[in-house]
Amino acid sequence: MEAKPEKKPEHMTRLFGDRMVPKTNGRIVFRGLVDSLEADVIEAQILAYERGGVELCNNLGEVLDYLRTMMAAEVKEIPLSPPFIFGMDDEEIRRRSNSISYNSLPSYTEGALAARLNSLRAKIREVEIYAVKAFGPDAPNDEKREDIILALNRLSSAMWWLFCKLTDEHRQ
Protein backbone atom coordinates (compact mmCIF):
# COMPACT_ATOMS: atom_id res chain seq x y z
CA MET A 1 0.00 0.00 0.00
CA GLU A 2 1.41 3.39 -1.06
CA ALA A 3 1.78 6.14 1.51
CA LYS A 4 -0.38 9.17 0.78
CA PRO A 5 1.59 12.35 0.27
CA GLU A 6 1.23 14.80 3.10
CA LYS A 7 -1.34 17.47 2.41
CA LYS A 8 0.17 20.94 2.15
CA PRO A 9 -1.01 23.15 5.00
CA GLU A 10 -3.04 26.10 3.71
CA HIS A 11 -0.77 28.62 5.43
CA MET A 12 2.28 27.30 3.53
CA THR A 13 3.37 27.62 -0.10
CA ARG A 14 6.25 26.53 -2.28
CA LEU A 15 9.06 29.04 -2.49
CA PHE A 16 11.11 27.14 -5.05
CA GLY A 17 11.08 23.45 -5.88
CA ASP A 18 10.08 21.51 -2.79
CA ARG A 19 11.03 24.27 -0.32
CA MET A 20 7.91 25.17 1.68
CA VAL A 21 7.57 28.46 3.55
CA PRO A 22 4.75 30.31 5.33
CA LYS A 23 2.75 32.60 3.06
CA THR A 24 4.04 35.49 5.19
CA ASN A 25 7.62 34.84 3.98
CA GLY A 26 9.13 38.07 2.58
CA ARG A 27 9.71 36.62 -0.87
CA ILE A 28 6.13 35.36 -1.09
CA VAL A 29 4.76 38.74 0.03
CA PHE A 30 6.99 40.43 -2.55
CA ARG A 31 5.65 38.15 -5.29
CA GLY A 32 2.09 39.04 -4.30
CA LEU A 33 2.88 42.76 -4.44
CA VAL A 34 4.41 42.43 -7.91
CA ASP A 35 1.42 40.37 -9.05
CA SER A 36 -0.92 43.14 -7.85
CA LEU A 37 1.27 45.76 -9.54
CA GLU A 38 1.07 43.85 -12.83
CA ALA A 39 -2.74 43.91 -12.58
CA ASP A 40 -2.66 47.68 -12.03
CA VAL A 41 -0.42 48.17 -15.07
CA ILE A 42 -2.89 46.20 -17.20
CA GLU A 43 -5.76 48.39 -15.97
CA ALA A 44 -3.72 51.48 -16.88
CA GLN A 45 -3.07 50.00 -20.32
CA ILE A 46 -6.80 49.56 -20.85
CA LEU A 47 -7.45 53.15 -19.83
CA ALA A 48 -4.69 54.42 -22.14
CA TYR A 49 -5.93 52.32 -25.05
CA GLU A 50 -9.54 53.44 -24.59
CA ARG A 51 -8.39 57.06 -24.69
CA GLY A 52 -6.39 56.55 -27.87
CA GLY A 53 -3.01 56.50 -26.18
CA VAL A 54 -1.48 53.68 -28.20
CA GLU A 55 2.09 54.84 -27.51
CA LEU A 56 1.39 55.08 -23.78
CA CYS A 57 -0.31 51.66 -23.88
CA ASN A 58 2.85 50.25 -25.50
CA ASN A 59 5.07 52.00 -22.93
CA LEU A 60 3.04 50.42 -20.15
CA GLY A 61 3.43 47.09 -21.95
CA GLU A 62 7.20 47.50 -21.62
CA VAL A 63 6.76 48.07 -17.87
CA LEU A 64 4.56 44.97 -17.63
CA ASP A 65 7.07 42.85 -19.56
CA TYR A 66 9.88 44.02 -17.28
CA LEU A 67 7.85 43.26 -14.15
CA ARG A 68 7.27 39.75 -15.49
CA THR A 69 11.01 39.40 -16.14
CA MET A 70 11.66 40.59 -12.59
CA MET A 71 9.25 38.02 -11.17
CA ALA A 72 10.86 35.22 -13.18
CA ALA A 73 14.34 36.27 -12.01
CA GLU A 74 13.22 36.27 -8.39
CA VAL A 75 11.44 32.91 -8.60
CA LYS A 76 14.28 31.23 -10.51
CA GLU A 77 16.89 32.92 -8.31
CA ILE A 78 18.78 34.31 -11.32
CA PRO A 79 20.26 37.80 -11.86
CA LEU A 80 18.01 40.55 -13.21
CA SER A 81 19.40 42.94 -15.81
CA PRO A 82 18.72 46.64 -15.17
CA PRO A 83 15.69 47.93 -17.06
CA PHE A 84 15.90 49.09 -20.64
CA ILE A 85 12.50 50.63 -21.32
CA PHE A 86 11.18 53.44 -23.51
CA GLY A 87 14.52 53.27 -25.35
CA MET A 88 16.42 54.23 -22.18
CA ASP A 89 18.84 52.27 -20.04
CA ASP A 90 18.77 52.59 -16.25
CA GLU A 91 21.20 55.54 -16.17
CA GLU A 92 19.25 57.44 -18.83
CA ILE A 93 16.03 56.82 -16.89
CA ARG A 94 17.67 58.24 -13.77
CA ARG A 95 19.09 61.24 -15.63
CA ARG A 96 15.83 62.13 -17.36
CA SER A 97 13.63 61.72 -14.31
CA ASN A 98 15.97 63.89 -12.24
CA SER A 99 16.18 66.61 -14.89
CA ILE A 100 12.44 67.16 -15.33
CA SER A 101 11.59 70.76 -14.59
CA TYR A 102 8.02 70.04 -13.60
CA ASN A 103 6.78 72.55 -11.05
CA SER A 104 3.27 71.26 -10.48
CA LEU A 105 2.17 68.43 -8.23
CA PRO A 106 -0.15 65.70 -9.53
CA SER A 107 -3.75 66.89 -9.51
CA TYR A 108 -7.21 65.73 -10.54
CA THR A 109 -7.12 68.45 -13.19
CA GLU A 110 -4.61 66.35 -15.16
CA GLY A 111 -7.28 63.69 -15.72
CA ALA A 112 -7.89 60.03 -14.95
CA LEU A 113 -5.03 58.65 -17.03
CA ALA A 114 -2.44 60.93 -15.42
CA ALA A 115 -3.85 60.05 -12.00
CA ARG A 116 -3.50 56.35 -12.85
CA LEU A 117 0.14 56.82 -13.90
CA ASN A 118 0.88 58.66 -10.69
CA SER A 119 -0.82 55.88 -8.74
CA LEU A 120 1.35 53.30 -10.52
CA ARG A 121 4.46 55.33 -9.70
CA ALA A 122 3.48 55.40 -6.04
CA LYS A 123 2.69 51.67 -6.00
CA ILE A 124 6.04 50.84 -7.60
CA ARG A 125 7.67 52.90 -4.86
CA GLU A 126 5.76 50.90 -2.22
CA VAL A 127 6.96 47.63 -3.77
CA GLU A 128 10.50 49.04 -3.83
CA ILE A 129 10.34 49.87 -0.13
CA TYR A 130 9.13 46.35 0.61
CA ALA A 131 11.90 44.92 -1.61
CA VAL A 132 14.47 46.78 0.51
CA LYS A 133 12.95 45.07 3.54
CA ALA A 134 12.91 41.62 1.90
CA PHE A 135 16.16 41.78 -0.12
CA GLY A 136 18.17 44.69 1.26
CA PRO A 137 21.03 45.02 3.75
CA ASP A 138 19.18 43.27 6.60
CA ALA A 139 18.20 40.23 4.51
CA PRO A 140 20.13 36.97 4.83
CA ASN A 141 23.09 36.91 2.42
CA ASP A 142 21.46 34.33 0.16
CA GLU A 143 18.37 36.55 -0.21
CA LYS A 144 20.00 39.91 -0.95
CA ARG A 145 18.81 41.27 -4.32
CA GLU A 146 20.26 44.69 -5.12
CA ASP A 147 19.32 44.06 -8.75
CA ILE A 148 15.61 44.00 -7.87
CA ILE A 149 15.87 47.07 -5.66
CA LEU A 150 17.66 49.04 -8.41
CA ALA A 151 15.11 47.88 -11.00
CA LEU A 152 12.16 49.07 -8.92
CA ASN A 153 13.84 52.40 -8.24
CA ARG A 154 14.30 52.94 -11.98
CA LEU A 155 10.76 51.79 -12.75
CA SER A 156 9.32 54.41 -10.40
CA SER A 157 11.55 57.02 -12.07
CA ALA A 158 10.40 55.83 -15.50
CA MET A 159 6.78 56.09 -14.40
CA TRP A 160 7.42 59.67 -13.19
CA TRP A 161 8.92 60.46 -16.60
CA LEU A 162 5.83 58.97 -18.32
CA PHE A 163 3.52 60.96 -16.05
CA CYS A 164 5.34 64.22 -16.81
CA LYS A 165 5.40 63.46 -20.54
CA LEU A 166 1.65 62.85 -20.53
CA THR A 167 0.82 65.96 -18.52
CA ASP A 168 3.12 68.12 -20.66
CA GLU A 169 1.29 66.85 -23.77
CA HIS A 170 -2.06 67.52 -22.05
CA ARG A 171 -1.10 71.16 -21.41
CA GLN A 172 -0.07 71.85 -25.02
TIZA-641567 format. One record per residue (C-alpha): residue in three letters; x, y, z. Coordinates in steps of 0.25 Angstrom, whole numbers, plus 5000, padded with zeros to 4 digits. Layout:
AlaXYZ ...
//
This chain:
Met500050005000 Glu500650144996 Ala500750255006 Lys499850375003 Pro500650495001 Glu500550595012 Lys499550705010 Lys500150845009 Pro499650935020 Glu498851045015 His499751145022 Met500951095014 Thr501351105000 Arg502551064991 Leu503651164990 Phe504451094980 Gly504450944976 Asp504050864989 Arg504450974999 Met503251015007 Val503051145014 Pro501951215021 Lys501151305012 Thr501651425021 Asn503051395016 Gly503751525010 Arg503951464997 Ile502551414996 Val501951555000 Phe502851624990 Arg502351534979 Gly500851564983 Leu501251714982 Val501851704968 Asp500651614964 Ser499651734969 Leu500551834962 Glu500451754949 Ala498951764950 Asp498951914952 Val499851934940 Ile498851854931 Glu497751944936 Ala498552064932 Gln498852004919 Ile497351984917 Leu497052134921 Ala498152184911 Tyr497652094900 Glu496252144902 Arg496652284901 Gly497452264889 Gly498852264895 Val499452154887 Glu500852194890 Leu500652204905 Cys499952074904 Asn501152014898 Asn502052084908 Leu501252024919 Gly501451884912 Glu502951904914 Val502751924929 Leu501851804929 Asp502851714922 Tyr504051764931 Leu503151734943 Arg502951594938 Thr504451584935 Met504751624950 Met503751524955 Ala504351414947 Ala505751454952 Glu505351454966 Val504651324966 Lys505751254958 Glu506851324967 Ile507551374955 Pro508151514953 Leu507251624947 Ser507851724937 Pro507551874939 Pro506351924932 Phe506451964917 Ile505052034915 Phe504552144906 Gly505852134899 Met506652174911 Asp507552094920 Asp507552104935 Glu508552224935 Glu507752304925 Ile506452274932 Arg507152334945 Arg507652454937 Arg506352494931 Ser505552474943 Asn506452564951 Ser506552664940 Ile505052694939 Ser504652834942 Tyr503252804946 Asn502752904956 Ser501352854958 Leu500952744967 Pro499952634962 Ser498552684962 Tyr497152634958 Thr497252744947 Glu498252654939 Gly497152554937 Ala496852404940 Leu498052354932 Ala499052444938 Ala498552404952 Arg498652254949 Leu500152274944 Asn500452354957 Ser499752244965 Leu500552134958 Arg501852214961 Ala501452224976 Lys501152074976 Ile502452034970 Arg503152124981 Glu502352044991 Val502851914985 Glu504251964985 Ile504151994999 Tyr503751855002 Ala504851804994 Val505851875002 Lys505251805014 Ala505251665008 Phe506551675000 Gly507351795005 Pro508451805015 Asp507751735026 Ala507351615018 Pro508151485019 Asn509251485010 Asp508651375001 Glu507351464999 Lys508051604996 Arg507551654983 Glu508151794980 Asp507751764965 Ile506251764969 Ile506351884977 Leu507151964966 Ala506051924956 Leu504951964964 Asn505552104967 Arg505752124952 Leu504352074949 Ser503752184958 Ser504652284952 Ala504252234938 Met502752244942 Trp503052394947 Trp503652424934 Leu502352364927 Phe501452444936 Cys502152574933 Lys502252544918 Leu500752514918 Thr500352644926 Asp501252724917 Glu500552674905 His499252704912 Arg499652854914 Gln500052874900 
//
